[in-house]
């Protein structure tokens, strides 16, 4: 199964909203969410501290400015298989 990497941190309302969007899209697209707390890895912290939430789909990264319903749906549609109904 495909994996979507979700860079996040605790106590982040934007991250909570992004995670809710990802979970909603799991109804239509086949993927697992791999949550990565940026405070558990110095490289992630340095790279994403001012950009979270960050959603990565097959190497394509959407930062906080692009984590919205329409951009995320377009990215998932282009890079992930749809769920069979």
Secondary structure by P-SEA (a helix, b strand, c coil): cbbbbbbbbcccaaaaaaaaaaaaacccbbbbbbbbcccccaaaaacccccccbbbccccccccccccaaaaaaaaaaccccccc
